[in-house]
Amino acid sequence: MSAEEQIAALSLQNQQLEQLIHALPDMVIGIAAAGHITLLNDAVWSYLGVAPQPLTQWSLVDLAQYDAVFEEVADHFAGSDGVSPLKPFEARSEAHKRDFTVTITRGSDDQWVLVLHDISAQRDLMRFKNEVLKLASHDLRSPLALVIGYASLIPMELPPNSPAADYVASILSATERMTGLLDAMIIVEQVRNAPLELDRFVIFGDLVAEVVARMEPQAAQNHQQIIVEIALDTMPPMTLHRPYMIDVIENLLSNAIKYSPEDRPIVLRAWHDVEQGRVVVTVRDQGAGITSEEFSRIFEAFYRGKQPNGRRNDGRGLGLWLVKTIVQRHQGDVWIESQINDGSLFGFWLPVS
């Protein structure tokens, strides 16, 4: 290929790239090393409500006269040391009632690219969900409690063997299920959004031993034994949210007890992975196992896996979601290993602080 052909090919590629950038629905802003804007794609001009014009010495501050959201973006950009990468952040335009995820990327020759991705639909849905939860936690709990209270009194006034007793029992059962669901929804929000105070200094081995002691009577009812394999002398002290971590281990042991056959042991292992700087915990059962298709959903809120007979599991599908949420809020992670008819292993790890 001759030099002229190479130049023509590069020119065509640049034109195609420029067309692609202008066609993007996200707002794209190019900034030079001196801080002045070198590029605004069509989405930015459309958002500003003005026709494209020359960008002579424009800066992010100049864009702020059209919408204060650009002032917030400018503050983040100005706070950069010019070397360290900037993490994506969220910004909101009160004037347009829109929310954005802002990504700032450094290119070659000290050129910067800012991308504002509109997430207004997701945030509006989140705000609507929060309002529904407030409604559920306050305006629905009181009338449900009233129904349960009065329905509990009705059997006292019924004659013996009255068929109405069955109707009342159905009312009580339904309202108690609704109350349980409301309580579960509130727990979800508390765990997800409440401040996580990692201020409890805990000997992790002692915490595991305490939870196992609580769960042993439940296992004994199923003629099961909880086998604990933990080197207490190697377990480091840790700083964590003690009640939440107790919930994590209790949930895993409770599931193992629930889905394991009688007379089958449940094995809990915990060890200090010194090389990775973390504590690892696993719970293995000898139940029916879980299909690989369910792996991606097993930790979702309100997801209930299927039993081998095809029926949905009992419960509200929150136990494993709580496990994952709590562990991740401690900067750890969870995983699962399972095969049909060969049991399951649920594990999590926590960084040693």
Contacts in CASP RR format, 6 or more apart in sequence:
PFRMAT RR
TARGET T0000
AUTHOR 0000-0000-0000
METHOD contacts of the structure
MODEL  1
MSAEEQIAALSLQNQQLEQLIHALPDMVIGIAAAGHITLLNDAVWSYLGV
APQPLTQWSLVDLAQYDAVFEEVADHFAGSDGVSPLKPFEARSEAHKRDF
TVTITRGSDDQWVLVLHDISAQRDLMRFKNEVLKLASHDLRSPLALVIGY
ASLIPMELPPNSPAADYVASILSATERMTGLLDAMIIVEQVRNAPLELDR
FVIFGDLVAEVVARMEPQAAQNHQQIIVEIALDTMPPMTLHRPYMIDVIE
NLLSNAIKYSPEDRPIVLRAWHDVEQGRVVVTVRDQGAGITSEEFSRIFE
AFYRGKQPNGRRNDGRGLGLWLVKTIVQRHQGDVWIESQINDGSLFGFWL
PVS
1 9 0 8 1.000
21 28 0 8 1.000
21 39 0 8 1.000
21 41 0 8 1.000
22 41 0 8 1.000
22 42 0 8 1.000
23 42 0 8 1.000
24 41 0 8 1.000
24 43 0 8 1.000
25 43 0 8 1.000
25 118 0 8 1.000
26 43 0 8 1.000
26 115 0 8 1.000
26 116 0 8 1.000
26 117 0 8 1.000
26 118 0 8 1.000
27 41 0 8 1.000
27 43 0 8 1.000
27 44 0 8 1.000
27 47 0 8 1.000
27 100 0 8 1.000
27 114 0 8 1.000
27 115 0 8 1.000
27 116 0 8 1.000
28 39 0 8 1.000
28 40 0 8 1.000
28 41 0 8 1.000
28 43 0 8 1.000
28 44 0 8 1.000
28 113 0 8 1.000
28 114 0 8 1.000
28 115 0 8 1.000
29 37 0 8 1.000
29 39 0 8 1.000
29 40 0 8 1.000
29 41 0 8 1.000
29 44 0 8 1.000
29 60 0 8 1.000
29 63 0 8 1.000
29 113 0 8 1.000
29 114 0 8 1.000
29 115 0 8 1.000
29 116 0 8 1.000
30 37 0 8 1.000
30 38 0 8 1.000
30 39 0 8 1.000
30 40 0 8 1.000
30 111 0 8 1.000
30 112 0 8 1.000
30 113 0 8 1.000
30 114 0 8 1.000
31 37 0 8 1.000
31 38 0 8 1.000
31 60 0 8 1.000
31 77 0 8 1.000
31 111 0 8 1.000
31 112 0 8 1.000
31 113 0 8 1.000
31 114 0 8 1.000
32 38 0 8 1.000
32 110 0 8 1.000
32 111 0 8 1.000
32 112 0 8 1.000
33 109 0 8 1.000
33 110 0 8 1.000
33 111 0 8 1.000
35 59 0 8 1.000
35 60 0 8 1.000
36 55 0 8 1.000
36 57 0 8 1.000
36 58 0 8 1.000
36 59 0 8 1.000
37 55 0 8 1.000
37 58 0 8 1.000
37 59 0 8 1.000
37 60 0 8 1.000
37 62 0 8 1.000
37 63 0 8 1.000
38 55 0 8 1.000
38 111 0 8 1.000
39 55 0 8 1.000
40 52 0 8 1.000
40 55 0 8 1.000
42 52 0 8 1.000
44 63 0 8 1.000
45 51 0 8 1.000
45 52 0 8 1.000
47 67 0 8 1.000
47 96 0 8 1.000
48 63 0 8 1.000
48 66 0 8 1.000
48 67 0 8 1.000
49 66 0 8 1.000
50 66 0 8 1.000
59 74 0 8 1.000
60 70 0 8 1.000
60 71 0 8 1.000
60 73 0 8 1.000
60 74 0 8 1.000
60 77 0 8 1.000
61 70 0 8 1.000
61 71 0 8 1.000
61 74 0 8 1.000
63 70 0 8 1.000
63 74 0 8 1.000
64 70 0 8 1.000
64 71 0 8 1.000
64 74 0 8 1.000
67 93 0 8 1.000
67 95 0 8 1.000
67 96 0 8 1.000
68 93 0 8 1.000
68 94 0 8 1.000
68 95 0 8 1.000
69 91 0 8 1.000
69 92 0 8 1.000
69 93 0 8 1.000
69 95 0 8 1.000
69 96 0 8 1.000
69 98 0 8 1.000
69 100 0 8 1.000
69 116 0 8 1.000
72 91 0 8 1.000
73 91 0 8 1.000
73 102 0 8 1.000
73 114 0 8 1.000
73 116 0 8 1.000
76 86 0 8 1.000
76 89 0 8 1.000
76 102 0 8 1.000
76 104 0 8 1.000
77 86 0 8 1.000
77 104 0 8 1.000
77 112 0 8 1.000
77 114 0 8 1.000
80 86 0 8 1.000
80 104 0 8 1.000
82 106 0 8 1.000
85 105 0 8 1.000
85 106 0 8 1.000
86 104 0 8 1.000
88 101 0 8 1.000
88 102 0 8 1.000
88 103 0 8 1.000
88 104 0 8 1.000
89 101 0 8 1.000
89 102 0 8 1.000
90 99 0 8 1.000
90 100 0 8 1.000
90 101 0 8 1.000
90 102 0 8 1.000
90 119 0 8 1.000
91 99 0 8 1.000
91 100 0 8 1.000
91 102 0 8 1.000
91 116 0 8 1.000
92 98 0 8 1.000
92 99 0 8 1.000
92 100 0 8 1.000
92 123 0 8 1.000
93 99 0 8 1.000
93 100 0 8 1.000
97 120 0 8 1.000
98 118 0 8 1.000
98 120 0 8 1.000
99 118 0 8 1.000
99 119 0 8 1.000
99 120 0 8 1.000
99 122 0 8 1.000
99 123 0 8 1.000
100 116 0 8 1.000
100 117 0 8 1.000
100 118 0 8 1.000
100 119 0 8 1.000
101 116 0 8 1.000
101 117 0 8 1.000
101 119 0 8 1.000
102 114 0 8 1.000
102 115 0 8 1.000
102 116 0 8 1.000
102 117 0 8 1.000
103 114 0 8 1.000
103 115 0 8 1.000
103 117 0 8 1.000
104 112 0 8 1.000
104 113 0 8 1.000
104 114 0 8 1.000
105 112 0 8 1.000
105 113 0 8 1.000
105 114 0 8 1.000
105 115 0 8 1.000
106 112 0 8 1.000
107 113 0 8 1.000
130 189 0 8 1.000
133 185 0 8 1.000
133 186 0 8 1.000
133 189 0 8 1.000
136 182 0 8 1.000
136 185 0 8 1.000
136 186 0 8 1.000
137 182 0 8 1.000
137 185 0 8 1.000
137 186 0 8 1.000
140 178 0 8 1.000
140 182 0 8 1.000
141 179 0 8 1.000
141 182 0 8 1.000
144 175 0 8 1.000
144 178 0 8 1.000
144 179 0 8 1.000
144 182 0 8 1.000
145 179 0 8 1.000
147 171 0 8 1.000
147 175 0 8 1.000
148 172 0 8 1.000
148 175 0 8 1.000
148 176 0 8 1.000
148 179 0 8 1.000
151 168 0 8 1.000
151 171 0 8 1.000
151 172 0 8 1.000
151 175 0 8 1.000
152 172 0 8 1.000
154 164 0 8 1.000
154 168 0 8 1.000
155 165 0 8 1.000
155 168 0 8 1.000
158 164 0 8 1.000
158 165 0 8 1.000
158 168 0 8 1.000
180 316 0 8 1.000
181 316 0 8 1.000
184 316 0 8 1.000
184 318 0 8 1.000
187 318 0 8 1.000
187 322 0 8 1.000
188 301 0 8 1.000
188 318 0 8 1.000
188 321 0 8 1.000
188 322 0 8 1.000
191 244 0 8 1.000
191 322 0 8 1.000
191 325 0 8 1.000
191 326 0 8 1.000
191 329 0 8 1.000
192 325 0 8 1.000
196 241 0 8 1.000
196 244 0 8 1.000
196 329 0 8 1.000
196 330 0 8 1.000
197 241 0 8 1.000
198 239 0 8 1.000
198 240 0 8 1.000
198 241 0 8 1.000
198 330 0 8 1.000
198 353 0 8 1.000
199 239 0 8 1.000
200 239 0 8 1.000
200 240 0 8 1.000
200 241 0 8 1.000
200 242 0 8 1.000
201 237 0 8 1.000
201 238 0 8 1.000
201 239 0 8 1.000
202 237 0 8 1.000
202 238 0 8 1.000
202 239 0 8 1.000
202 240 0 8 1.000
202 242 0 8 1.000
202 245 0 8 1.000
203 235 0 8 1.000
203 237 0 8 1.000
204 235 0 8 1.000
204 236 0 8 1.000
204 237 0 8 1.000
204 238 0 8 1.000
204 270 0 8 1.000
204 279 0 8 1.000
205 230 0 8 1.000
205 232 0 8 1.000
205 235 0 8 1.000
205 270 0 8 1.000
206 232 0 8 1.000
207 242 0 8 1.000
207 245 0 8 1.000
207 246 0 8 1.000
207 249 0 8 1.000
208 228 0 8 1.000
208 230 0 8 1.000
208 249 0 8 1.000
208 268 0 8 1.000
208 270 0 8 1.000
208 281 0 8 1.000
209 228 0 8 1.000
209 230 0 8 1.000
209 232 0 8 1.000
210 246 0 8 1.000
211 246 0 8 1.000
211 249 0 8 1.000
211 250 0 8 1.000
211 253 0 8 1.000
212 226 0 8 1.000
212 228 0 8 1.000
212 253 0 8 1.000
212 268 0 8 1.000
214 250 0 8 1.000
215 226 0 8 1.000
215 250 0 8 1.000
215 253 0 8 1.000
215 254 0 8 1.000
215 257 0 8 1.000
216 226 0 8 1.000
218 254 0 8 1.000
218 257 0 8 1.000
219 225 0 8 1.000
219 226 0 8 1.000
219 253 0 8 1.000
219 257 0 8 1.000
219 266 0 8 1.000
222 257 0 8 1.000
222 260 0 8 1.000
222 262 0 8 1.000
223 262 0 8 1.000
223 263 0 8 1.000
224 257 0 8 1.000
224 260 0 8 1.000
224 262 0 8 1.000
224 263 0 8 1.000
224 264 0 8 1.000
224 265 0 8 1.000
224 266 0 8 1.000
225 265 0 8 1.000
225 266 0 8 1.000
226 253 0 8 1.000
226 265 0 8 1.000
226 266 0 8 1.000
226 267 0 8 1.000
226 268 0 8 1.000
227 265 0 8 1.000
227 266 0 8 1.000
227 267 0 8 1.000
227 268 0 8 1.000
228 268 0 8 1.000
229 267 0 8 1.000
229 268 0 8 1.000
229 269 0 8 1.000
229 270 0 8 1.000
230 268 0 8 1.000
230 269 0 8 1.000
230 270 0 8 1.000
230 271 0 8 1.000
231 271 0 8 1.000
231 272 0 8 1.000
234 271 0 8 1.000
234 272 0 8 1.000
235 270 0 8 1.000
235 271 0 8 1.000
235 272 0 8 1.000
235 279 0 8 1.000
236 272 0 8 1.000
236 279 0 8 1.000
236 352 0 8 1.000
238 279 0 8 1.000
238 350 0 8 1.000
238 352 0 8 1.000
238 353 0 8 1.000
239 353 0 8 1.000
240 330 0 8 1.000
240 350 0 8 1.000
240 353 0 8 1.000
241 326 0 8 1.000
241 329 0 8 1.000
241 330 0 8 1.000
244 326 0 8 1.000
244 329 0 8 1.000
245 326 0 8 1.000
245 330 0 8 1.000
247 322 0 8 1.000
247 323 0 8 1.000
247 326 0 8 1.000
248 322 0 8 1.000
248 323 0 8 1.000
248 326 0 8 1.000
248 327 0 8 1.000
248 348 0 8 1.000
249 268 0 8 1.000
249 281 0 8 1.000
249 283 0 8 1.000
251 319 0 8 1.000
251 320 0 8 1.000
251 322 0 8 1.000
251 323 0 8 1.000
252 281 0 8 1.000
252 283 0 8 1.000
252 323 0 8 1.000
252 346 0 8 1.000
252 347 0 8 1.000
253 266 0 8 1.000
253 268 0 8 1.000
253 283 0 8 1.000
255 285 0 8 1.000
255 319 0 8 1.000
255 320 0 8 1.000
255 346 0 8 1.000
256 266 0 8 1.000
256 283 0 8 1.000
256 284 0 8 1.000
256 285 0 8 1.000
256 344 0 8 1.000
256 346 0 8 1.000
257 266 0 8 1.000
257 285 0 8 1.000
259 285 0 8 1.000
259 287 0 8 1.000
259 288 0 8 1.000
259 289 0 8 1.000
259 344 0 8 1.000
260 266 0 8 1.000
260 285 0 8 1.000
260 286 0 8 1.000
260 287 0 8 1.000
260 343 0 8 1.000
261 286 0 8 1.000
261 287 0 8 1.000
264 285 0 8 1.000
264 286 0 8 1.000
264 287 0 8 1.000
265 286 0 8 1.000
266 283 0 8 1.000
266 284 0 8 1.000
266 285 0 8 1.000
266 286 0 8 1.000
267 282 0 8 1.000
267 283 0 8 1.000
267 284 0 8 1.000
268 281 0 8 1.000
268 282 0 8 1.000
268 283 0 8 1.000
268 284 0 8 1.000
269 280 0 8 1.000
269 281 0 8 1.000
269 282 0 8 1.000
269 284 0 8 1.000
270 279 0 8 1.000
270 280 0 8 1.000
270 281 0 8 1.000
270 282 0 8 1.000
271 279 0 8 1.000
271 280 0 8 1.000
272 278 0 8 1.000
272 279 0 8 1.000
272 280 0 8 1.000
272 352 0 8 1.000
273 279 0 8 1.000
273 280 0 8 1.000
273 349 0 8 1.000
276 349 0 8 1.000
277 351 0 8 1.000
277 352 0 8 1.000
278 332 0 8 1.000
278 349 0 8 1.000
278 350 0 8 1.000
278 351 0 8 1.000
278 352 0 8 1.000
279 349 0 8 1.000
279 350 0 8 1.000
279 352 0 8 1.000
280 347 0 8 1.000
280 348 0 8 1.000
280 349 0 8 1.000
281 347 0 8 1.000
281 348 0 8 1.000
281 349 0 8 1.000
281 350 0 8 1.000
282 345 0 8 1.000
282 346 0 8 1.000
282 347 0 8 1.000
283 345 0 8 1.000
283 346 0 8 1.000
283 347 0 8 1.000
284 343 0 8 1.000
284 344 0 8 1.000
284 345 0 8 1.000
285 343 0 8 1.000
285 344 0 8 1.000
285 345 0 8 1.000
286 343 0 8 1.000
287 343 0 8 1.000
287 344 0 8 1.000
288 307 0 8 1.000
288 308 0 8 1.000
288 340 0 8 1.000
288 341 0 8 1.000
288 343 0 8 1.000
289 338 0 8 1.000
289 339 0 8 1.000
289 340 0 8 1.000
289 341 0 8 1.000
289 342 0 8 1.000
289 343 0 8 1.000
289 344 0 8 1.000
290 298 0 8 1.000
290 305 0 8 1.000
290 336 0 8 1.000
290 338 0 8 1.000
290 340 0 8 1.000
290 344 0 8 1.000
291 306 0 8 1.000
291 340 0 8 1.000
292 338 0 8 1.000
294 305 0 8 1.000
294 306 0 8 1.000
295 336 0 8 1.000
295 338 0 8 1.000
297 303 0 8 1.000
297 305 0 8 1.000
298 305 0 8 1.000
298 320 0 8 1.000
298 336 0 8 1.000
299 320 0 8 1.000
299 321 0 8 1.000
299 323 0 8 1.000
299 324 0 8 1.000
299 334 0 8 1.000
299 336 0 8 1.000
300 321 0 8 1.000
301 317 0 8 1.000
301 318 0 8 1.000
301 321 0 8 1.000
302 316 0 8 1.000
302 317 0 8 1.000
302 318 0 8 1.000
302 321 0 8 1.000
303 317 0 8 1.000
303 321 0 8 1.000
304 312 0 8 1.000
304 313 0 8 1.000
304 314 0 8 1.000
304 315 0 8 1.000
304 316 0 8 1.000
304 317 0 8 1.000
305 312 0 8 1.000
305 313 0 8 1.000
306 312 0 8 1.000
306 313 0 8 1.000
307 313 0 8 1.000
308 340 0 8 1.000
320 346 0 8 1.000
323 334 0 8 1.000
323 346 0 8 1.000
323 348 0 8 1.000
324 334 0 8 1.000
327 333 0 8 1.000
327 334 0 8 1.000
327 348 0 8 1.000
327 349 0 8 1.000
327 350 0 8 1.000
328 334 0 8 1.000
330 350 0 8 1.000
330 351 0 8 1.000
331 350 0 8 1.000
331 351 0 8 1.000
332 348 0 8 1.000
332 349 0 8 1.000
332 350 0 8 1.000
332 351 0 8 1.000
333 348 0 8 1.000
333 349 0 8 1.000
334 346 0 8 1.000
334 347 0 8 1.000
334 348 0 8 1.000
335 346 0 8 1.000
335 347 0 8 1.000
335 348 0 8 1.000
336 344 0 8 1.000
336 345 0 8 1.000
336 346 0 8 1.000
336 347 0 8 1.000
337 344 0 8 1.000
337 345 0 8 1.000
338 344 0 8 1.000
338 345 0 8 1.000
END
